[in-house]
Every structure is written in C-alpha cells, then in structure tokens.
Amino acid sequence: MLPLRTSKMVNTQEIYMHRCIQLAKLGMGYVAPNPMVGAVLVYENCIIGEGYHQQYGGPHAEVNCINSVAEKDKEFISQATLYVSLEPCTHYGKTPPCANLIIENKIPRVIIGCSDLFAHVNGKGIKLLQEAGILVTVGVMENECLELNKKFFTFHQYKRPYIILKWAQSLNGIIGTNTAERLMISNESANRIVHRWRSEESAIMVGSNTVLADNPKLNNRLWSGNQPIRIVLDRDNKIGNSSYVMDGSQKTIIINSHINNEEGNTTYFKINANQDLLKQVMDYAYQHNMQSILVEGGAILLQQFIDHQYWDEARVITNTSLHVAEGVKAPQLSKCNLIKQENILSDIISYYRPINE
C-alpha cells in the first residue's frame, strides 16, 4: 500500500483525482475512439491499486486498477474508495461494463471526476451504482476531467472529429516562399513536439499543394506511438506515386472529385462538388471513428477551416529570429482566445481556442 503524505490544507479527493488524470494521459494516442480514463483505489488514506485504459479494445481503467491490487490487500477492496476520472460504463462493447465490476467487488464508495456524455452511458453508470447502494460523488476536478477528454466529448456531441489547426510562421507571419524552395521555420525541439502531437491524434490532414511543394512524410518518426492516418485533399488527383504519402507505409485517405477506390493501404474517397467540402471530410472521419484531426496545411486549407468555424484549437509556432521579406502569408484567426504560450529556444508556441457564440 502507498501512504499519502500531505498537508491538511490540501483536498485529498483532488489529489487522488489528479493521480487518475495523470494515469489516464498515459493512454493518449492509444485508446481512441475510447476516452482516456484513470482509476485509483484507496483504503485508509493509502493507494492499494491503480490503473488506466491502455489500449483500445483492452481492459478499462477500473479493471486494471482492481487487478493491480496485491494479494495481501485484496481483503480491503470491499472497504476502499474508488476514484475514477470518468463515469464507469454500463454497456457491453469490446469489454464488459465497469459499473457491474465495481458492484461485484462490493466497493462501497466511488468518486467520479465527470459524467460521460456518451449516449450509451450518460448518467446510467452513476444510477446503477447508486441503486446498488454505493455512495457516489460526482464532479471532483470536473473541469480538468472534461478537458482531458475534450476530443471524445466533441466527437460524440457534435458528430465530428476534434479539429486542431497547426502551422509554423516567421516573425512577420510568413509560412512559405513563393518559389519551390522549402522554408524551414521551426527548430529541432519544436519539430519533435509536432511529432508528439501527431502521435496523439487519429489523423493528420494537408492539401495537395503542400504535398507537391514539400513532399512530407506526415508521420511521427521523431516520436514513439501510433502513426496517424494521413488525409490529403487532392481534388484533381495531382499527387504522383513518387510522393511519400503514396508509399503505403501507413493508412492514407485521398479526398478527390473523381473516384472511390481502395489500393492497399490507400483509400480514395470521392466528394460531391456541390456540397460543403469540409463537412463531407468531417462526416467521413466521424463514420470511420477518427476522433481528432491535426490540420497542418497549407494556408488555403487552414483558412477554410477557420472561415467555416470548423476548428477547436490552433497551435501556432512562431520563429522569433526569422524574418522573411515576402512569401505565403499565414492564416488569420478570428474570434478566438489565446490560452497559453511556451518558449522553445527561438520559437514560441501559441495555443488558441475559438470563442463559441
């Protein structure tokens, strides 16, 4: 058992819930389209078990938490308090319901970070636990728990993926040259962060001009984790087979105006020219369980997402030591708030959220 040593001024419920969130984040990039969840089992101010949802299709956090309890501590499970960052599920999916497992183990008290907005759960887990006589508390560090699974909630509430816009720009707001020469903007440390971002999202999206100009690989070779699905908007099938995105190394979707087809690891999805292009892309992503998309360019595609208000977050890398006389201007955000900034050597990463009216 792990003893808790804290000041009496600290809210112990928040400490244990903070641990749940820490654990849940270890599943980032591996559990989508499921939510990230962490769980901690506490007996007499000591942690006797903890776990998190590690892999889509694998055991949930509550299962891993209870299974982690040492043999010598199993007798305390029925006297312990379970902390969990998200409401336990009640439905049969790839795994059995976690609410039933809690009841079977006779855990007398459950403290939940936030309710699950997913229609198959949404209060049902809480109700089932209460009907079994379990004391349930909801809303400990609720905002932090909602933020943890913002992509999951957006996906189910709005029936579309969570959209993250990303670009790198010079100090005077230039993202590329007017020639075939590629403009290198962000430093090596910032590049590694971008590759970490890629590993955390279901898909990464660019336009055909970006592929033709830069021939990007669109993978996370500078970071560990799952490779994102590559989505390329190529209305007129201009991309040749020599492009890295056509190498078959990872799942790739080509959005075009001409064909529906599958060739190995590459899928061609034909759009309707008379309908909202981005809406069709997001509907396709939703139908194929892509919970989030990192849109990396180019400027025209990024601006389309902004103008249509189809975005949830923007991450802008600015090289403060680079000034470019002329070139492709960066997209222009509107109706947004700056959430935070961080310095990475000569680069500043700015994080924005849209203002929802």
Order of alpha helices (4+ residues) and beta strands (2+ residues): beta-alpha-beta-beta-alpha-beta-alpha-beta-alpha-beta-alpha-alpha-beta-beta-alpha-beta-alpha-beta-beta-beta-beta-alpha-beta-alpha-beta-beta-beta-beta
